[in-house]
Amino acid sequence: MAMEITQILLAAQSADGQIRTVAEENLKQFQQQNLPLFIHSLSTELSSEHKPPESRRLAGLILKNSLDAKDAARREELTQSWVSMDPSIKSQVKESLLLTLASLVSEARHTSCQVIAKVASIEIPRREWQELIVKLLNNMTQPDSPAPLKQATLEALGYVCEEISPQDLEQEQVNAVLTAVVQGMNQMEHSSEVRLAAVKALYNALDFAQANFENETERNFIMKVVCETAMAKEPEIRQASLECLVSIASTYYGYLEPYMQTLFNLTSNAVRGDQEPIALQAIEFWSSICDEEIQIQEESEEEDTGSSPHSNFINQALPVLVPLMLETLLKQEEDQDQEDGVWNLSMAGGTCLGLIARTVGDTIVPLVMPFVESNITKGDWRCREAATFAFGSILEGPSVKKLAPLVHSGLEFLLNAMKDHSSHVKDTTAWTLGRIFEFLHSASSEYSVLTAANLPRIIAVLLESIRDAPNVAEKVCGAIYFLAQGYEGGDSSSSLLTPYLGDIVTALLSTADRADTSNPRLRSSAYETLNELVRCSNLRETSSMVAQLLLEIMNRLSKTLELQIVSSDDREKQSDLQALLCGVLQVIIQKLSNSDETSSIINQYADQMMILFLQVFACRSSTVHEEAMLALGALAYATGPQFAKYMQEFYKYLEMGLQNFEEYQVCSISVGVVGDICRALDDKILPYCDGIVSQLLKNLSDPVLHRSVKPPIFSCFGDIALAIGEHFEKYIPYVIPMLQGAADHCSELSPDDDDMQEYGNQLRRGIFEAYSGILQGFKSSKAALMVPHANRLLKFIEAVVSDKFRDEEVTKAAVAVLGDLADALGPNTKVLLKDHTFHVELLGECIQSDNDQLKETAVWTQGMIQRVLVS
């Protein structure tokens, strides 16, 4: 097989489907029968200069895919296969890969760089292949190294840095890598391909350069070289250098002060006079500076330090930076309002202007308003659109007090602009109105820009404009969404919006039915706005309207089941529409179940809704499965014990959801619905518990299931235990070891990884909620079953309490489970608490908290413990 690999690789790319299939099967067999030889043969093929470029390219691709995969479980499997391979084979493969860096075929070099990085990602963290960096650097320092070898070596270094973590390299190695990279960027290097590869490698290596940036001399040298390459004659190098500067802005913000004047000159020249991709990176540099300063401000506000420890680069640059961004707003593209996700100078400049407004607040207003006033009435649509965009961009950041007078005086002008002959102007005006309603409109604000006097005019304009071109109508939906949201939480007896709701609902339903666009976003936006309208409406005034809407949406959902499905496209459209309609039903059910007077409406139509949901489940689409599950959870909560009559029919779909590992969001939502049903049915869920608990335990044991589903599963055990009480006893031998194993796993999670930190908090909370449910469920008759596990639980609570990364929700769950332990075990807790005194300090800290819920939980727990201690 190894001898024929070239022919098989070529056949696998044949235009003849039959030949291709046979070749692919041969490759698969070879891989399964002898993986080491398969890998070795591919690396030999890749490195052989006399082999055809086509076979070499595919060999490299298959080699890469034999070492890495998107799926975490598959990736771990491939990693273990490599780790356990014969060291001599691995050594030969690595030697072949390094040889390929000198190939005359650029594609072979490129693929080899990627494979080297994949091998490095497995071996370097294990302290293997330590000679790799030395060998790569050797390619750079040899006086006779050809340019293609240098280029490939730098590319490989960049990929390696992308794949591994800074702690995987010694500082000495980092220094050597950075030296080689910076030398490759030098103007003395004649090959532009080498210089470009060097700049890209630096981009990937920046995370490793912490110590180098702390050293002023080294930092000066790196910044000097990056700024020089940002002015190179080759546009690709200028763009890559600016990408480096964007990364430096966010990674090393604190070191930038000495270079800011140079950086401003560089970026402003690029914005004003360079090619668009380069100008976009220059704007992105300032957006990154804003992001850093906003984050520092938010952190200092949370810590209540009173002063912002950032360097105020944006404030200092404001007089020149704002005009620079305003200039870009006039560089629109003709069809930008018709395209999704368009990104050009105008969009980037407006986004940056918005970030500047959030960074400096009121200070930006007098710098932008002259531009708005001088352009808003000009004949050229570009000027009118840019002025509107500028005004809309600065509505978040400055105070309502500063902006409200401007909005009051300009609102009528904006409403009139919804009839502008330019679609661009109408699109941006509708977006700006949405921003006004989002940031400056609140029923409880003393500066609210919406009044009983101007609301009729606003509603009239919005209802007329929602019939405009689809892109304008979509922005109008957004404006109505925030208009409705602003009335939430106002005077509970009446809402100014109520008289207009019927007309708005009719307009949104008509918009959802529009046939003049193939873009599904308008329909989606119309239904999402309808949801918000229902959610924020005053139920006392709108219950009959919401009930009518319930019937209308049920009717629409019923009609989707009659659609003719002849293609996968038809199926997708049906699924998308069903998902949107199930989403509206969920919101309506939740709204009507909020009041005793209206919950009877749900009971009246529950049977019909359930039949519809079951028919929707039968369509077997994951998107719909998700939305229908959420609606069903809301129905279970609303109907309470009455939901039991639906369980027999529904259970098979619930089971399908719990087994859906691939679409893990469906699985996660299904787990949440089990909790809803437990709360609705209490012990009436008992006949289904064996199947549910068995599936949940299987899910926890399966390495393929996405980790985000696991914390909700633990919480779900608590819901089940609380619902069925003493009947949970038979699951204890299986569930408690799972909880203890997960608790041990929490201590192994890396505190340096933000994602792992967040996951750790979710996992701890899930574990505590499981124990709380079990303890409360056993309290009346089976509490003694938990005595053997109490000490280990206390130790876990103590470990979590000592973790400075725990969030407030985890603290609350820890305090609650402590109270449940004392409440359920009674006098048995007294002996346990003698060995654990951490609770005294913890409860003292929580009772002083600003969080009322946490304080309340702590006071209750303290009462439970005191009752036990004095007993």
N, C-alpha and C positions, 0 to 999 in steps of 0.2 A: 504493500500500500504506500509506504514511504517513497518508493521509487516512482510511483505514478502520481504523486501529489500534484505536480504541475498540471498534468492533463485534467485531473479531477477539478482543480481550482478554475481552470479555464472553462471546462464544461459547465461548471456551476454558474457561469455568467453567459451561457449560450442563449441565443434568441429562441431556440427550440425548447418549449416548455418541458417536453418529455426527457430530453437530454439533461436539462437543468435539474429536474426532480431526482433522476437517478444519481447524479453527481452529489446533490445535497444529502441524499440518503447514505451514499458512500462515506462522505465526510462525517456524518453523524455516527455511523458504525465505527469508523476509525477512532473517533474521540471516545466512544464508550468502551471499546475493546482495549485500547492502550493509550491512555491520556498522556503519559510522559513522552512517548514516541511521537504522538500527534503534535504536541506543543513543540518538541524539538524539530520536527519536520517543517512546521510552519515558520519557525525562526530561521531555519536554514534557507528556506525559500525566500523569505524576506531579505536576507542578507546577500543572496547570490546575484551578482551583477549580470551573469549571462542568462538569467531567467526573464521571461516577459514581464513588463511592468504591470500588466493586468493581474497575473497570478500573484505577483509580489504584494500588490495592493490588497487583494482579498485575503491573502495569508496574514497580513498585518492586522486587518480588521477582525478576522476570526480569533487571532491570538489575543487581541485586546478584549474581545467578548468572552474569552476563556478565563480571563482574570477578574472581570468586573461585570456588575449588573446593577440595574436601577433598584430592583427588589432587594431589600436588606438581607432576607433569609438566603436568597440565591447567591448574593455577593459573599456572604459568610461561608457558604458551601464551597464556592470557587476558591476563596482564600485558603480554606483548609486543604483543598486538593493541592494547591501550590506548595503550601507549607510542608505537607507530608511527602512531597516528591523527592526522588533521589537527588542529593546535593550535586552530584557530578552532572546530571542532566540540566539542573537549574543553572549551574555555572556555565555550561556550553550555550544555553539559551541567552544568558545575559551577555556573554562575549559576542554572540551573533548580533544582538541588538546594538551594542556599542560600535561594532564594525559598520553597521548599516548607516550610522551617522555620517560616514564619509562617502556614501553612495552618490553616484552621478544623477540618480533619479530622485527628483525633489519629493515626489509622493512617498517613496520608500523611506526617505529621511524623516518626513513629517510623521508617518505612521509609527516609525521606530521610536520617535520622541514620546509619543503617547503611551506606547507599551512600556518603555523604560519607566515612565512616571507611575504606571499601574503597578509594576513590580516593586518600585520604590515605596509605594503606599503600603504594601504588605510587609516589606522587609525592614525598611529603615526604622519604623516604630519598634520593631523587635530587635533593634541593634544589629541587624544583618546588613550585608552589602555596604559596609562602611567605606569601602574603597571607591564607591560610585562617584562621589563628589570630587575626589582627587583625580580620577580618570577623566571626568568631564573638564575639570579645570586645566588639566594637562593639555587637552585639545586647544585651549585658548592661549596657552603660554608658549607653545612650540612656535619658533619663528617662521617655519615654513608651512604652518597650518593653512590650507586653502579656505577661501571665504565660505563655500558651502558647508564645510565641516564646522566652522565657527558659528555660522547661522544655526545649524541643526543643534549644536551643543547648547547654545543660549536658549533655543526653543525648549530643549529637554530640561534644562535647569528651571525654566519658568514653569513648565508642567509639573516638575517634581515639587517645587515650592507650593503649587496650587493643591497638590494631593496630600502633602504631609502637614504637620503642625509645627509651629516655631520651637516647641520643646523637644522635637525630634532631632534637632541639629545642635551641635556645640557652637558656642559663640565664635570660636576660631573658624569653623566651617562657614558660618554665616558671613564673617568678614571676608573670607576668600571668595565666596560666591558674589558678594556685592562688589568686590574689587574687579572681578572678571566682567561683571555686568556693566559697571560704570566705564571700564576701559572699552568695552564693545560699543558704548554710546558715543565715545569720544570722536570729535571731528576728524582726528587723524586716521580713523578707520575709514578706508575708501569705499567699502561696500555698503550701499544703503540697505541691502537685505540684512546684513549683520547688525547694523545700527538699529533697524526696526525690531529685530529679534531681541536685541539687548534691552530696548525700552519696554517691550512686552514682558520680558523676564523680570525687569525691575518691578513692574506693576504687580506681578505675582509674589515677588520677594519682599514687598514692603512690610508685611506683617512680621517678618523676621528681623526687621531693622530697628527695633525699639532701642537697643543699647547704642546703636550707631547714631540715631537721632538725638539721643541724650548727650552725645559728645559733640560739642560745638564745631570743632574742626571738621569732623566727618560729615556732620549735617550740612555745613556750608558747602562742602565739596559736592555732596549729592545734589543739593538744591541748585548749585551753579550749573552742573551738567544737565539736569532736567530742564532748567530754564533755557539753556543754550539749544538743546534739541527741540524745544518748543518753537524755535525760530528756524529750524532746518528748512532747506529748500524743498524737501519731499513732503507733500501733504500728509501721507500716511504716518510719517514720523512725527509731524507736528500734532496730529490727532492723538497718537498713542502717548505722547509726552503730556498732553493736557489731561488725558485719562489718568495718568500717574498723579498729576497735580490735584485732580478731584479726589483721588484716594488719599493722598497726603493730607488734604484739607480735613477729611473726616478722621483719619487715623492719628495725625500728629498736629492737630489744631493748636495745641498749646505752645508749639515751637515756631509758629509762622511769623511772628511780629517783625523780625528784621527784614523779611522778604516781601512784605505786603505791597510796597510801592512798585517793586519790579513786577510782582504778580498782577497788580491792577493794570499796569501798562501792557503787559503781555496779553491779558484776557480782553481788555478793551479793544486793542488792535485786532485781535482775532474776531471779536463780535462785529466790529465795524467793517472789516475788510477781507476776512478770510472765507474759505469755502464753508458751506453750511455745516457739514459734520464737525468741522473744527470749531466754528462759532458756537455750536450747540454744547460742546464740551466746555468751552470758556464760560458760558452761562451756568452750566452745571457746577462749575467750581464755586461760584457765588451762592448757588442754591445749597451746596454742601456746607459752606461757612454758616449760612442761615440756620440750617438744620442743627449744627453743633451749638450755636448760640441759643437757639430756642430750647434745646435739651438742657443746657446748663442752667438757663433761667428757670425751667420747670423744676429741675432738681433742687435748686437753691430755694425756690418757693416751698417745696415739700419739706425741706429741712428748716425752713423759716430762718435763714441766715440774714435776711434783710438786704444783702448785697449780692450782685451777680458776679461770680469770679471769672467771667470771660473777658476777652480783650476788646470788646466793642468794635471789632473790625467793620461791621456793617454801619454802625453809627458814624464812624470816622469817614467812611467812604460815601456816605449817603448823598452829599451834594453832587457827586459825579456819577455814582452808581445808578441812582434813580433815572436821570436823563438817558443813560446808556440803555437801560431796560425799556424805557418808554419808546426809544427809537425803534427797537425791535418789533414793537406792536404793529408798526406800519408795514411790516414785511410779510403780510398774509399771503396765502395761496388762494387762487380763484375758487377751488372746489373743497377747501378745507372743512366747510361745514357739512359736507356730504359724506365724508369718509370717517370710518371708525378709527379711533386711536391714532389720528394723525399727529405727527410731532414735527414742528418746524420752528423757525426762529421766533415767530410771533407767539406760539403756544408756550415755548420754553421761557421767553421773556416775561409773559404774563404770570406763569407759575412762579418764577423767581421773584417778581414784584409782590406776589401774594405772600411769599415767605419773608421778604423784607418787611412787609407790613406787620406780620406776626412777630418779627424780631424787635422792631422799634416802636410799634404802636402809633400813637397820635402824631409823632414827628413826621411821618411820611405824608400826611394829608396835604399840608400846604405845598409840598413838592410835586404832588401829582395833579391837584385840582386845576392849576393853570393850563396844563396839557389837555385835560378833559374839556375845560371851558372853550379853549381856542379851536378844538377839533370837532366838537359834537355837532356843530351846525354846518360844517363844510359840505360842499357838493360831492366830493369824492367819497364813495362808500368806505374806502379804507380808513379815512380819517374818522368818520363817525363810529365805525366798528372798533377802532383802536381806542378812542375816547371812552366808549362804553366798557370795553374790556379792562381798561386801566381802572375805571371806577369800581367795577365788579371785583377786581383783584384785591383791592385794599379794604374790603368790608369786614375781613376777619383780622383782628389785631388791635386797631384803634378802638377807643372807648365808644360805647353807644352814645354817650353825651356829646362827643366830638362829631360823630357821623350823623346823628338824627336830624339836625337842622339842614344838612346838605341833602339828605334823602327827602325830607319834607318839601324842600324847594324844587328838587329835581324829579320827584315821583311822576308828576303829570307829564313831564317831558318824556320820561321812559315809557309811560303807558302809550303816549302818542307814537313813539318809535316802533311799537309793535305793528304799525301800519307802514313802516318804511318800505320803499320799493326794493331794497336789497335784502335778500334772504339771510346774508351774513349778519347784517345789523339786527334783524329780528331774532335770529338764533342767539346772538350774544346778549341782546336786551332781555330775552326770556331767562337766560342763565343768570344775569345780573339781578333780575327781580327775585329769582329763587334764592340768591345769596342774601338779598335784603331781608327776605322773610326768614331765612335760616339764622342769621346773626343779629338782626335788629328788631325782630318781632316776637313779643312775648306778652301774653295776656296779663302777666303780673308786673310788667316793667313800667316804670314811670315815664320812660322815653319811647314807648312803643310807637312805631311809625304807622301802624294801621289803626284807624279810628272808625267809629260808626258812620262818620261823614264820608270817608274816602273808600270804604270797603265795597259799596255797590258798584262804583266805577271800576275798581280793581277786578272784581269778579266778572263784570261784563266783558272787560278786555281779555281776561284769561279764557273765558268760555268762547269768545270769538276766535282767539288766536290758536286754540287747541285744534281748530279745523284747518290750520295753515299747513304748510309743507311738513312731512313727517319729522324732519330733524328739529324744526321749530316746535312742533306739537310735543315732542319728547321733552324738550326743555320746559315747556309749559306744565307738563305733568309734574316735573320736579318742583316747579314753583308752587303748584297747588299742594304738593306733599308737605313742603315746609310751611305753607300758609296754615294748613290744618294743624300741623305739629305745634305751632305757636300758640294755639288756643287751648292746648292741653294744660290741665292743672289750673285753669282760671277759676272764675266764680262758678261753683258747682251747680248753682240753680239754673243758669242760663248761659248760652253761648251765642256770640254775635254771628257765628257762622251758620247756625242751625237753619235760618230761613232759606239759605242758598244750597243746602246739601242735596236736595232732590235734583236740582238742575246740574249740579257738579257730578253726581253719581251717573245721571243719564249721559252727560258728555263723556265721562271716562269709559262707560260701557260702549258707547259709539266709537270712541277712539280705539278701544281694544279690538273692535270688529273691522277696522279700516283695511281695505284691500289694495290701497295704492302704494304699499311698500312691501318689499320682501324681507326687510330687516326686522327680526323678531323683537328688537329692543323696545320699539314703541309700545307694542302690546304688553310686554313685561312691565314697562314703566307705568302704563295705565292701571294695571292690576295692583302693582305695588302701592301706587298712590291711593287707590280705592281702599286697600288694607289700612293705610295710615288714616284715611278719612274716618273709617269705621272705628279704628282704635281710639282716636282722639275725640270722637263725637260725644255729646252729652246724652247718655242713654235715656234719661227721663224724657227728653224732648224728641228722641229719634227712634224709639224702640219699634214703632210700626214700620218705619222706613227700613230699618235693619232687617226686620222680619221679611219684608217684601224682597229685599236684596238676597236674603237666604234662599228664597224660592227661585229667584232668577238665576242665581249661581248654580243651584242644584239642577235646574233645567238645562243650563249650558253644559254642565258636566255630563248629564245624561245624553245630550246630543253628540258629545265626543265619542261615545261608545258606538254610535251609528255610522261614524265616518268610514268611508271606503278606503281600505289600506291595500295599496297595490305595490308599494315600494318602501324601501327602508327610510326614504325621505318623508313619506307619508306617516310612517310609524313615529319618526322623530318629532314631526309637527304635532301629532296627536299627544305624544308624551309630554311635550313642553306645555301644551295648552292645559292638559289635565293637571300637571304640576302647579301651574298658576292658579287654577280654579280650586284645587285642594287647599292651596295657601290662603285664598280668600275665605274659604269655609272654616279653616282653623281660626282665623281672626274673628269671624262672626260668632262662632261657637264660644270662644273665650269671652267676647264682649257680652253676649246674652247671658252667660253663666255667672256674670259678676253681680247680678241682682236677682233676688227671689222672685220679683214680679215678672222678669223676662225669662227665667230659666225654664219655665213651663213650655215656652216656644220650642226649645231644643227637644224636650221630651216628646212633644207633639210630632216632630219630624225626624226623630232619631232613627226609627226603623227604615225610613226611606233613604236617609243619609248612609246608614250602614250597608244597605243593599248596593248603593252607588259605590261606596268605598271597596266593597268586596269585588265588584265588577272591574273597578280600576286596577285592583291588585292582580286580577286575572290577566291583565295586559302585560304583566311581567317586565315593566321598565323600571330601572333603578331610580331614575329621577322622580318618577311618580311615586314609587314605593316610599321614597323619603318623605315627600310632601303629604301623601295619604297617611303615612304612619303618624306624622306630627298632628294631623287633623284628628286622627283616631284617638291619639293620646288626650287631646282636648275634649273629645266626645266622651271618653271614659271618665274623665274628671267631672264633666258636666252632668252625666247621667248617674254617676255613683253606682250603687248596688244593682241598678237596672241593667248595667252593661253585661252582667253575667249571662244573659240570654243570647248574647252574640258570640260568646267565647268559643263555642264548639266550631262554628264556621270560621271564625277569625284566626284560631290558633295555628292552623297550618301556614298562614301567611306570616304570622309572628315568628314562627320557627324558621321559615325561609329567611326572614330578615336577620335573625340571630346567627344564621349559618353563612351569611354573605360576607365572607372575609375579604374578598377582592374589592368590593365597594364598601370600604369600612365605615363610611359615614352612615350608610343604611344600617349597618350592624349597630353602630353607636346609638342611632335614633331608636332602633328597636329595643335596645337595652333600656333607654329612657322611658319608652312606652310601657315596658314591664313595670317600672316604678309607678307610672300613672295608674295602671290597672290595679296594682296592689293597693294603692291608696283608695281606689274606687270600690274594690270588691272585698277588701279585708280577707277573711278566711274562705270566702267563696272562690278564691283563686287556687285553693288547695289541690283540686283534681289535676291541675296543670303544672304543679310545682316540680314534680320529679323530672319531667321533660325539660322545663326551663332551667332548673339548677344544673342538671346534667350537661346541658348545652353550654351554660355559662362557664362551668368548670373546664369543659373541653376547650372553649375559647381561650381561657387563661393559660392553658398548657400549650397552646399552639404557637410556635415561633413565627408563623406567617402573619398572624393578626397584627394590625397596626397598633403600636403601643398606646395611642390616644384612647382606644376603646377600653383599656384595662381599668383605669380608675373608675369610670361609670359602672363597670361590672361589680366592683367591690361595693360601691354605694347601693347597687341593686340588691345585693345579698341582704343589706340592712333593711331595704324596703320589704323584701319577701319575709324576713324574720319578724318584722313588726306586724305584717299582715296576718301571718299564720301562727304567731306566738309559739306555744310549746311544741307544735308540730314540726318546728325547724330542727328539733333535736337530732333527727336521723341524718341531717346534712353536716352536723358539727365535725365529725371525723374527717370530712373532705374539705370543708370551707376554712376551718381554723388553720390547718397547715398552709393553705394558700395565702391567708392573711399574714401569717408569720414569715413565710418566704418573701412576700412582697415587702414587708417591713424591713427584713434584712437587706433586700435589694436597694432600698432607699439610701442606705449608708454607703453603697458602692457608686452612686451617681456622682459624676464630676461636678464640683461646685463652680468650676471655671466656665462651664458651658451654660449660657442663658437658657437655651431650649431645655436642657436637662434639669436645670433649676426649676423651671416652670412645670415640667413633667413631674419632678419630685414632689412639688407642692400639691399637684392634682392627685398623685398617688397616695400621699399621706392623708389627704382629706378623704379620699375614697375609703381607705382602710379604717379611719376613725368613724366614718358614717356607717360602715358595715358593723363594727363593734357596737356602736350606739343602738342600731336597730336590733341586734341580737340581744343585748342586755335589756332593752325595754321590752322586747317580746317575751323574754324568759322571766321577767321580774316577778310575776304573780305566782309561778309554780315551779320553774325549772332553773332558778338563778344559780343553784349549787353547781350546775354543769359548767359554769364559767369560772368557778374558783380556781381550778388548776391552771387556767390561762391568764389569770389576772395579773400575776407578777410580771410576766413577759410583756403584757400590754402596758403596764406602768413604766417599765424600762423603756419601751418604745416612745411613750409620751414624753418621758424625760429627755430622751435623745433628740426628739423633734424640737422640744422647747429650747434646747441649748443651741439649736441651729439658727444662726443669724439670718439665713436666707428664707426662713419661713414667712409666708405672707399672712395677712390678717384672717383670711378664711380658714387657713390651717389652724391658726391659734384658736379661733372660735370652735372649730371641730374638736380640737384637743381638749379644750376646757369643757365642752359639752360631754364628751365621752368620759371624762374624769367624774363629772356629776352623775352620769348614768351608772358608772361603776359603783359609786358610793350608794346611789339610790337602790340599785338592783341587789347588790351583795350585802348591804346593811352592815351588821357588826363584823362580818368577815373582812371588811375593808380596813378596819381599825388596825389589825395586825400588819397588813400590807403597808399602810401609810407610815408606820413606825420607821421603816427602812427608806422611805422616800419623802423628803421634805421640800422638794422642788416646787410643789404646788402652792406653797405659802407665797413665795416670791412671784410666781406666775399669776396667781389670782389678784395679788396686790397691784401688779402692773396692769392687768386687764380692767380692774375696777376704776383705775385712773384714766382709762382710754377715752378718746373723744367719740369712739364708735358706740352708739347706744345699744346696739344688739349685742356686741361683745361684752359690754358692761353688764347688761341684763343677764346674759348667760353666766358670767363670772359670779354675780351675786347669788344666782340660783345654785351654782355648783358649791360655792362657799357654804351656803345653808345646808346642802346635802352632806358635806364633809363634817361640818360642825355637829350635825345631828348624830352622825355615826360615832364621832370621837367622844361625845358625852354619854353615849348609850352604855 
